Amino acid sequence: MLKRLFNRPAKTHQVTIEPFGATVTVGARETILQAALKAGLAYPFECQTGACSTCKTQLIEGDIKPLTDFAYVLELDEMKGGTILACQSLAKTDLKIRVNTLDDGLPTIAARKFRGSVVSVSKLTRDIFDVRIALDESMNYYAGQYANLSIPGISASRSYSFAAAPRSQGCNELSFHIRLIPNGEVSGWFAASDRTGEVIEVDGPYGIFRLRQADVPIICIAGGSGMAPIKAMLEHGSELELNRSVVYLYGGRTQADLYGGAVIDTLTTAWAGPIRFLPVLSEEPEDSDWDGARGFVSDFIKSIDEFKFADAQAYLCGPPPMIDAAIPILTGAGVRGRDIYFDKFTDRSHNPT
């Protein structure tokens, strides 16, 4: 009797996932997200820890077991309406679900693996490099998305956002902004010596952090290499000649953390509508020649007076503490939760998976 009990195979369930039109098998100790990715679906995800809400999903039929309290990242109305997080949900029955975060009118671009080679590595700030990679065939992606880079001799891949707007015919050369992390294997590899010609694997695109179509003002908030996807989205918006008002708050520690003026000048002069760029430094010496804004970038959100917060979309990218501090200020000022989009940048010390 006991032998039969302990040898009983773990129960699996069938989960039908829209808009993919696919049904996947989910194991007893497997999250919906894990099963979907194993089945090869381009399911949107980023943190896999229930912190970012990228895998926000509508439960249409069936019952799930949550691994964490969804209230930390979902609004009460969303949970009452059946919204769950796929990365924190186990199936208790067969399910029918729909991926909410794909509903922005744009078709999904299936992720693929590409063979690439390093074209150049150039310094942008004291610890951020622009890495250019040539591909053996063209790649399509949306501005704001990211790819996983695999380096020979380093076991796990690393995720980096595309730092340039995509081309309509596809891109044969990619740009990534890679921050040098203390003891970081991949960032250290790029910085250690001339990597021109080195072959690496590029897997992507992934993510749903991208500019939503709407005729409303835009608030951009970034820190560090979080500049990359914001830069790509603004470049893409410039190519579309979007005439939307933009305020871009960028946070750094000192002047050494600021991007060169050419990068910012190109972004602001190409934008068709009104745009203001405000760099904010948190650790700049008091006796320096800096006469700009000081403090944390979130301190300057309420200084935006170009438009009403309730009419705006917000796009945030960078360190988790910056984003965590900014979101309640934005919502408190009137930005609706559904109009706040963010991408938290973590290194492997924070997200070892």
N, C-alpha and C positions, 0 to 999 in steps of 0.2 A: 504493500500500500504506500509506504513512505517512499519507496524507490520510484513508483509510478508518479508520485506527487512532485518529487524533486527533479525528475527527468522530463517533466512536462515542458514542451517547447513554449517559449515566451509568445504571448498572443500578439499578433500584428493587426493593423487596421488599414483600410484603404481610404486614401484622402484624395478627393477630386479638387483640383486647383484651377481656378479661373483667374485671369483670362488666358492661361496657357492651354486649357482644354486637355489637361493631362491628369492621370490618376497614378499616384505613387503609393508604395507600401511603406508604412511607418512602423518601426519596431516598438516594443514596450518601453524601452528606455532611450528612445530616440526622439528628438524634437521634430516638429513639422519642418523647420528650416533645414535641419541636417538631412532629413530624408529627401527633401526637394532638391538640395544641392547634389546629393549623391546620385539622384536620378538625372542630373544634367540640366535642370531648369535654371534659367537666369533669374533666380529669386532675389529680390533686393535685400541686401543686408550690409551691415558695417561692423557694429561692435560685437554682436553675438552674445551680449551679456544683459540685454534688456534695458540699455541706457539711452539708445539713440532713437528708437521708434521707427527706424527705416523699414523693418519687416512688418509693419502694421498691417493687420489682416482682418477681413470680415468673416466671422463664423456664421455660415448660412444654415448648416444642418449638423447635428451631432454634439457631442460633449468632449471637453478637453480638461486636462489637469494642469493648472498654471504652476510653474516652478518658482515664480516670484510674484510680488504684488504689482499688478499692472498700473495701479494708481500712481506710482512714482513717475510715470511718463505719459500716461493717457488721461484724458479729461473724463469726468464722470459721465457726461452725455455719450461719449464714445463707447465706454464700457457697457452702459445700459443698452446701446445699440448693437452690441455683439462684437465689438472690436477687440482683438487679442494681439499678442506679440508672438509671431511664429517661432522665434528663437527661444521662447520660454514656455512653450506649450507642448504637452504630451497628449496623444490621442487616447481617449477612453472608449470611443466608438468609431465607426466609420464616419468620415467627415466630408462636408462640402464647404469650401472656403473660397474667398476672393481676395486678391492682393490689392488693398486700397491704394498703396503708394505708387502703383503703376498707372493710376487713372489721371494722367495729365495730358492725354490725347496723343502722346508720342509712342510709336511702336517700339517694342523691345529690340535691342541689338544683341544677338546671341554672343556670348563670350567665346573666344577662340584663343589658341596658343600661336604666337608668332615668333619667328626667329629674328633677332635683332643684333645689331652691333653698335658699339659706342662710337659716336661721331666726335663729341667734344664734352669736356667738363670745365665749366667756367664759374668763377666765384661771383655771387650776387650780393651777399652780405658777409659778415665775419664768419658765419657758420652755415650758410645756405648756398648750394651749388645748383647751377642750371645744367642738367644732364640731357644731352641730345642723343637720341637713339634712332638709327636707320633700320627700317624693316625690310624683309625680303618680299613683302607684298603689302598693299595698302590696307589700312585699318579704319573702320568707322567707329565713332563714339560721339557722345553728347558732351558739350562743355559742362564741366562740373563732375564728370565721372572719373574713375580711377582704374589703374591696372596693377597687376601683381608682377613684380620683377623677380626673376630667379637668377642668381649669380652662381657660376661654377664653384663648387667647393663649399658653398654655404647651404645648409640643409633646408631651411624654410624660406619661402618667398616673402617679399615685403610689398606693402601697398602704397602707391603714390598717385596723386591726382595729376591729370593732364594739365599742363600749364599754358597751353595755347589753344585757341579756338580750332575746332575741326574744319576740314575742308569738305565741300560738298561731294567731291569725287573720291574722298578718302585720303588718309594721311600716310605717306611713306617715311616721314620723319616725325618723331615725337619729342616733346619737351617735358621734363619733370623737374620740380624744385625739390631737392633733397637736402634736408637739414642734417648737419654733422652731429651725431649723438655720441656722448662719451661712451666708449667701449661698444659702439654700434658696429655690428659686423658689416652690414651692407654699406652704410654711409661711410664707414672707415675704409672700406675697400675702394670706393670711388675716390676718396681723398688721398689714399696712400701713394699712388703713382700714376703715371700716364696710362689711362685705360683705353685709349683710342684703338679701335679695331677689336676689342674684346667682345666675344659673343655671349649674349644673354637671352633668356626667354621672357617674352612679354605675354601675359595672360590677361585678356580683358575684352571689352570694357565691363566694369561693374559699377553699381551704385545708382541712386536715383536723385542725387543732389544736382539739380540743374534748374535753370531759370524757367519759371512758370509763365505761360502766356497770359498776360493781363495788362490793361492800360492803367496801371497804378504806380505810385512812387516805389522806389527801392531803397532799403537800408542794407548796406553791406558792412559786416564787422569781421575783421580777420586779425590774426596774429601769427608771426613767424612764417613758416612755409604755407600757412593757410591762405597766403596771397595767391597761390597757384590756381585753384579752381575758380576763385573770384575773378582773377585776371582773365581766365579762359572764357567765363560767362560774359564779362563786360566786352571782351573782344568780339564775341559772337553777336552780342546785342548791337555793337557798333556796325558790324557788317549788315545786320538787318535794319539799320537806321532807326532803332527804337528811340522814340522821343519821350522817354520816361525820366522823371526827376530822380537823381541818385545822390545819396550821402554815403560816403565810404569812410568808416572809421578803422584805422589800422594801428594796432598796438605793438610796441617793442619795448625793450628794456632801455637801450641807449641808442645814440645816433648810429652806432655801428650795426644796429639791427635793421636799419631802414634800407629799403631798395633804392637803387640809383634813380636820380631824377628822370632819366630817360624813360624808364618803365612807366612811371606815374604820368609823365607828360603825354606819352603816347596814348594811355588809357583815357585820360581826361579830354584831350583835344579831339580824339576820334568820336567821342560820345555825342550823339545828335541833340540830346536834351540837356537841361541844367545838371551839373555834376559838381560836387564838392568833396575833396579828399582831405581828411584830417588825420595826420599821424600823431600818436599819443605815446609819450615815453614814461615808463614807470620808475626807472632807476638811473636816469641821467644825472650826473653830478651837478650840484647846485651852482657851482662856479663855472660851468661850461658856457659856450656861446649859444646854446639852444634857447630860442625865444618862443618856441611853440608850446603846445599843450603838454602838461605833465600830469601823471596819475595813471589810473587804470582806464583802459579804453571804455569799459562799461560806465565809467563816471560821466562820460560825455554824450551818452545816448539822449538824455533829456534836453541837451542843448540844441537838438535838431529842431529847427523852426521853419524849415522850407515847406513842410506839408504836414497834414494831420496824420498821426500814428495809425489811427483806425483805418485809414485809406491805403496803408502801405503793406508791402511784403518785405520780410527780413531774411537775409541770407548770411549765415554765420559759419566761419570755418577757422579752426585753430585748436589751441590747447583746451581740454575739457573744463578747467577752472574758469577760463574766460567765457566760454559758452554758458556754463552753469550760472555765472554771475549775470550775464546779459539777458537771458531769457525772462526771468521774472521782472526785470526792469522794463523790457519791451512790452510784456503783457500788462504790467501795471500802468504803462503809458497809453495803452489802448490797442496795441497790435494783437490781432486775434491769433490764438494758438495755431489754427490751421494755416495761417499765413507766415509762420516761422519755419524756416528750413535750415538745417545745420548739418555739419560734418565734423565730428570730433577727431582730431589728430592725436593718436597715441603711439608711443613706441612700444617695443616688445616687453619692456619692464612693466608696462601697465596692461598690455594685452598680449600675453605670451602665445596665444593661439593664432 
